[in-house]
Amino acid sequence: METTQKIIRIDGKNINATEQDVPHNNLKYYPENPRIKSIIEAEFGGSPSQQQIESKMKSLEHVKELRRSIIANGGLLEPIIVKGNVVLEGNSRLAAYRMLSESDPIKWGNIRAIVLPDNVTEDQIFSMLGTLHIVGKTPWSPYEQAAYLKRRIASSRKPIEAIADELGIKKSSAVTYIETLELMLDNNDTEPSKWSYYHELKKNGSISKADKNYPQLNINDTIVERIKNNEYNDAQEIRLVGKIMGGSGETAQEAIIGYIEGDLSLQEGVELVESASKMSNILTKISAITHTLIKEKETIISNLPSDPSLKFNLQNLRQQINNLINE
């Protein structure tokens, strides 16, 4: 297939590139690609070798599925993106081609690529990746998006507001994503599947407030430790923890302490808080009725002789109260 000229729009600028077939045996994976980074970081740390990256990539189910798709289509539907000999975008496709070439190196020896010029900057690269995977058609996971945002802010002179606008997301969302990732990094937990747990924890105002109100309980640290130890079935259970932490009154305090110290299960803590909340609502309603009776006492007394229904309802109310008290 012949070489064609391409114009790539990156960060508001036109970049002249070429699309062509290139030998993939000399290409390298891009460790800083957020998807690659999330896949290999937990297993190999911060500086994996190309061999380690390739071994891991070839073991992934989505790469195996991609390999089958490439065979079915007779090649790539979308070219990879390369600068020099580094695959900025399309590392999974590279791994799939490497697998295919093991059985037929002639047929699968070249891969279709968009080759960027050498003067493309690191900041432009990350801008391009963000456009493709945050607002584009192949989104990264939330963990990968957060890693991208953190790296983009660190490598760019742009404020977070500008980067959020550039990607079409709210500044508050970008801030929460970065704070969630930092919480994971601070606790040495870089498992992408745990992202949603930490994200729910970071967003939950009730947990944050309780952590400040009960410093002796180390609430936040305790929940993080339980996340790391896989003690929650799913991230939605962090919301249930928030329900416990958001309770008020002596019973709620009992539930908070009991849950954090391990004397109450998550379900028991929730039930205790819900029971206290229900009783609080009942007392509020009783108080409102009492207040109305006192406030309208003279009106009620003056209307009793001429309003049989009023007298009947008051007698019924008295009977119901007596029944409750004497049960």
C-alpha positions as CSV (number, residue, x, y, z in Angstrom):
1,M,0.0,0.0,0.0
2,E,1.4,3.4,-1.0
3,T,2.3,6.3,1.3
4,T,-0.3,9.0,1.6
5,Q,-0.1,12.5,3.2
6,K,-2.2,13.1,6.2
7,I,-3.0,16.3,8.2
8,I,-3.6,15.6,11.9
9,R,-5.2,18.3,14.0
10,I,-3.6,18.4,17.5
11,D,-4.1,21.0,20.1
12,G,-5.5,23.5,17.5
13,K,-2.6,23.0,15.1
14,N,-2.3,21.1,11.8
15,I,0.4,18.5,11.9
16,N,1.7,17.1,8.6
17,A,2.0,13.3,8.8
18,T,2.2,10.3,6.5
19,E,0.2,7.0,6.4
20,Q,2.2,4.0,5.3
21,D,3.0,0.4,6.0
22,V,6.0,0.0,8.3
23,P,7.8,-3.1,9.6
24,H,6.6,-3.7,13.2
25,N,9.7,-5.7,14.4
26,N,11.5,-2.5,15.2
27,L,8.6,-0.7,16.8
28,K,8.4,-0.1,20.6
29,Y,5.5,0.0,23.0
30,Y,4.8,3.4,24.6
31,P,5.0,2.9,28.4
32,E,3.5,6.3,29.1
33,N,0.3,5.6,27.2
34,P,-2.2,5.6,30.1
35,R,-3.8,2.3,29.0
36,I,-0.4,0.6,28.9
37,K,0.6,2.2,32.1
38,S,-2.5,0.9,34.0
39,I,-2.0,-2.6,32.6
40,I,1.7,-3.0,33.5
41,E,2.2,-0.7,36.5
42,A,0.7,-3.0,39.1
43,E,2.7,-6.0,37.9
44,F,6.1,-4.6,36.8
45,G,6.3,-1.2,38.6
46,G,7.4,2.0,36.9
47,S,10.1,0.8,34.5
48,P,9.1,-2.4,32.6
49,S,11.1,-3.7,29.7
50,Q,9.7,-4.0,26.2
51,Q,9.7,-7.8,26.6
52,Q,7.7,-7.5,29.8
53,I,5.2,-5.2,28.2
54,E,4.8,-7.4,25.2
55,S,4.4,-10.6,27.3
56,K,1.6,-8.9,29.3
57,M,-0.1,-7.5,26.3
58,K,-0.2,-10.8,24.5
59,S,-1.9,-12.4,27.5
60,L,-4.8,-10.0,27.5
61,E,-8.1,-11.3,26.3
62,H,-9.0,-8.1,24.3
63,V,-5.7,-8.4,22.4
64,K,-6.5,-12.0,21.5
65,E,-10.0,-10.9,20.3
66,L,-8.3,-8.1,18.3
67,R,-6.0,-10.7,16.7
68,R,-9.1,-12.7,15.5
69,S,-10.7,-9.5,14.3
70,I,-7.6,-8.5,12.2
71,I,-7.6,-12.0,10.6
72,A,-11.3,-11.7,9.8
73,N,-10.9,-8.3,8.2
74,G,-7.6,-9.0,6.5
75,G,-5.8,-6.2,8.3
76,L,-6.3,-3.2,10.5
77,L,-9.5,-1.1,10.3
78,E,-7.6,1.8,11.9
79,P,-3.9,2.4,11.6
80,I,-1.6,2.8,14.6
81,I,0.1,6.2,15.3
82,V,3.8,6.3,15.5
83,K,6.5,8.8,16.3
84,G,10.0,7.6,15.4
85,N,9.8,3.9,16.3
86,V,7.4,4.4,19.3
87,V,3.7,3.4,19.0
88,L,1.9,6.2,20.7
89,E,-1.6,4.9,19.9
90,G,-2.4,1.3,19.0
91,N,-0.2,-0.7,21.4
92,S,-2.8,-3.5,21.5
93,R,-2.8,-3.7,17.7
94,L,1.0,-3.9,17.7
95,A,0.8,-6.9,20.2
96,A,-1.9,-8.6,18.0
97,Y,0.3,-8.2,14.9
98,R,3.3,-9.6,16.7
99,M,1.2,-12.6,17.6
100,L,0.1,-13.0,14.0
101,S,3.6,-12.7,12.6
102,E,4.8,-15.6,14.7
103,S,2.9,-17.9,12.4
104,D,3.2,-15.9,9.1
105,P,6.0,-13.3,9.3
106,I,5.7,-12.4,5.6
107,K,1.9,-11.7,5.6
108,W,1.9,-9.9,8.9
109,G,5.4,-8.4,8.8
110,N,4.2,-4.8,8.1
111,I,1.5,-2.8,10.0
112,R,-0.4,0.2,8.7
113,A,0.7,3.4,10.6
114,I,0.3,7.1,10.7
115,V,3.8,8.4,11.2
116,L,4.1,11.8,13.0
117,P,7.0,14.1,12.4
118,D,9.8,14.2,15.0
119,N,9.0,17.8,16.1
120,V,5.7,16.8,17.7
121,T,6.0,17.6,21.4
122,E,5.2,15.4,24.4
123,D,2.4,17.9,25.3
124,Q,0.9,17.5,21.8
125,I,1.1,13.8,22.1
126,F,-0.9,13.8,25.3
127,S,-3.4,16.3,23.9
128,M,-4.0,13.9,21.0
129,L,-4.4,10.9,23.2
130,G,-6.8,12.8,25.4
131,T,-8.9,13.8,22.4
132,L,-9.0,10.2,21.2
133,H,-9.8,8.5,24.5
134,I,-11.7,10.9,26.7
135,V,-13.9,12.7,24.2
136,G,-13.3,10.3,21.3
137,K,-14.8,7.0,20.2
138,T,-12.6,4.7,22.2
139,P,-12.7,5.9,25.8
140,W,-10.2,4.9,28.5
141,S,-11.3,3.5,31.8
142,P,-11.8,6.2,34.5
143,Y,-8.4,5.1,36.0
144,E,-6.7,5.6,32.7
145,Q,-8.4,9.0,32.2
146,A,-7.2,10.1,35.7
147,A,-3.7,9.0,34.9
148,Y,-3.8,11.0,31.7
149,L,-5.1,14.1,33.4
150,K,-2.5,13.9,36.2
151,R,0.3,13.5,33.6
152,R,-1.1,16.2,31.3
153,I,-1.2,18.8,34.1
154,A,2.3,17.9,35.2
155,S,3.7,18.1,31.7
156,S,1.7,21.1,30.5
157,R,1.8,24.7,31.5
158,K,-2.0,24.9,31.1
159,P,-4.2,25.2,34.2
160,I,-6.7,22.4,35.0
161,E,-9.6,24.6,33.8
162,A,-8.1,24.9,30.3
163,I,-7.4,21.1,30.1
164,A,-10.9,20.3,31.2
165,D,-12.3,22.7,28.7
166,E,-10.1,21.2,26.0
167,L,-11.5,17.8,26.7
168,G,-15.1,19.0,27.1
169,I,-15.4,17.9,30.8
170,K,-16.2,19.8,34.0
171,K,-13.4,21.1,36.1
172,S,-14.9,19.5,39.2
173,S,-14.9,16.1,37.4
174,A,-11.2,16.5,36.5
175,V,-10.3,17.5,40.0
176,T,-12.2,14.5,41.6
177,Y,-10.5,12.1,39.1
178,I,-7.1,13.4,40.0
179,E,-7.8,13.4,43.7
180,T,-9.1,9.8,43.5
181,L,-5.9,8.7,41.7
182,E,-3.7,10.4,44.2
183,L,-5.6,8.7,47.0
184,M,-4.8,5.3,45.4
185,L,-1.2,6.2,44.8
186,D,-0.8,7.5,48.4
187,N,-2.1,4.1,49.6
188,N,0.1,2.1,47.2
189,D,-2.9,0.6,45.5
190,T,-2.7,1.0,41.7
191,E,-5.1,-1.8,40.8
192,P,-7.4,-0.2,38.1
193,S,-10.3,-2.4,39.2
194,K,-10.3,-0.7,42.6
195,W,-10.9,2.7,41.0
196,S,-14.6,2.9,41.5
197,Y,-14.2,2.1,45.2
198,Y,-11.8,4.9,45.8
199,H,-13.9,7.2,43.6
200,E,-17.0,6.6,45.7
201,L,-14.9,7.2,48.9
202,K,-13.6,10.4,47.6
203,K,-17.0,11.7,46.5
204,N,-18.8,10.8,49.7
205,G,-19.2,13.9,51.9
206,S,-20.7,12.0,54.8
207,I,-17.6,9.8,55.1
208,S,-15.3,12.8,54.9
209,K,-17.3,14.7,57.6
210,A,-17.4,11.7,59.9
211,D,-13.6,11.3,59.5
212,K,-13.2,14.8,60.8
213,N,-15.8,14.5,63.6
214,Y,-14.3,11.2,64.9
215,P,-10.5,11.6,64.4
216,Q,-9.8,8.9,67.0
217,L,-11.5,6.3,64.7
218,N,-9.3,6.8,61.6
219,I,-12.4,6.2,59.5
220,N,-11.0,7.0,56.1
221,D,-7.9,4.9,56.7
222,T,-10.0,2.0,57.9
223,I,-12.2,2.1,54.8
224,V,-9.1,2.3,52.6
225,E,-7.6,-0.8,54.3
226,R,-10.9,-2.7,53.8
227,I,-10.9,-1.7,50.1
228,K,-7.3,-3.0,49.7
229,N,-8.2,-6.2,51.5
230,N,-11.2,-6.8,49.1
231,E,-13.7,-6.7,52.0
232,Y,-16.4,-4.9,49.8
233,N,-18.3,-6.8,47.2
234,D,-18.7,-3.8,44.9
235,A,-18.2,0.0,45.0
236,Q,-21.9,0.5,45.8
237,E,-21.2,-0.7,49.3
238,I,-19.1,2.4,49.9
239,R,-22.3,4.3,49.5
240,L,-23.8,2.2,52.2
241,V,-20.8,3.1,54.4
242,G,-21.7,6.7,53.7
243,K,-25.2,6.1,54.9
244,I,-23.9,4.9,58.2
245,M,-21.5,7.8,58.5
246,G,-24.2,10.3,57.6
247,G,-26.5,9.4,60.5
248,S,-27.1,11.7,63.5
249,G,-27.9,11.2,67.2
250,E,-26.7,8.7,69.7
251,T,-27.8,5.6,67.8
252,A,-26.0,6.8,64.7
253,Q,-22.9,7.4,66.7
254,E,-23.2,3.8,68.1
255,A,-23.5,2.6,64.5
256,I,-20.5,4.5,63.3
257,I,-18.3,3.3,66.1
258,G,-19.6,-0.2,65.9
259,Y,-19.0,-0.5,62.2
260,I,-15.5,1.0,62.2
261,E,-14.4,-1.0,65.2
262,G,-15.7,-4.2,63.7
263,D,-18.5,-4.9,66.1
264,L,-21.2,-4.4,63.5
265,S,-21.3,-5.6,59.9
266,L,-22.1,-3.2,57.1
267,Q,-25.7,-4.4,56.9
268,E,-26.1,-4.2,60.7
269,G,-24.8,-0.7,60.7
270,V,-27.1,0.4,57.9
271,E,-30.1,-1.2,59.6
272,L,-29.3,0.5,62.9
273,V,-29.0,4.0,61.3
274,E,-32.2,3.4,59.2
275,S,-34.1,2.4,62.3
276,A,-32.9,5.5,64.2
277,S,-33.8,7.7,61.2
278,K,-37.3,6.1,61.0
279,M,-37.8,6.8,64.7
280,S,-36.6,10.3,64.4
281,N,-39.1,10.9,61.6
282,I,-41.9,9.5,63.7
283,L,-41.0,11.7,66.7
284,T,-40.9,14.7,64.3
285,K,-44.4,14.0,63.1
286,I,-45.7,13.5,66.7
287,S,-44.1,16.7,67.6
288,A,-45.7,18.5,64.7
289,I,-49.2,17.1,65.7
290,T,-48.7,18.1,69.3
291,H,-47.6,21.6,68.3
292,T,-50.7,22.0,66.1
293,L,-53.0,20.9,68.9
294,I,-51.5,23.3,71.3
295,K,-51.4,26.2,68.8
296,E,-55.0,25.7,67.8
297,K,-56.3,24.8,71.2
298,E,-58.8,27.6,71.5
299,T,-60.2,27.1,68.0
300,I,-60.6,23.3,68.6
301,I,-62.4,23.9,71.9
302,S,-64.8,26.5,70.4
303,N,-65.7,24.2,67.5
304,L,-66.1,21.0,69.4
305,P,-69.9,21.4,70.3
306,S,-70.8,22.1,66.7
307,D,-68.4,19.8,64.8
308,P,-69.1,16.1,65.5
309,S,-66.3,15.0,63.1
310,L,-63.7,17.0,65.0
311,K,-64.7,15.4,68.3
312,F,-64.7,11.9,66.7
313,N,-61.2,12.4,65.2
314,L,-59.8,13.6,68.5
315,Q,-61.4,10.7,70.4
316,N,-60.0,8.3,67.8
317,L,-56.5,9.9,68.1
318,R,-56.7,9.5,71.9
319,Q,-57.8,5.9,71.6
320,Q,-54.9,5.1,69.1
321,I,-52.4,6.7,71.5
322,N,-53.7,4.7,74.5
323,N,-53.6,1.5,72.4
324,L,-49.9,2.2,71.5
325,I,-49.0,3.0,75.1
326,N,-50.7,-0.1,76.6
327,E,-49.5,-2.6,74.0
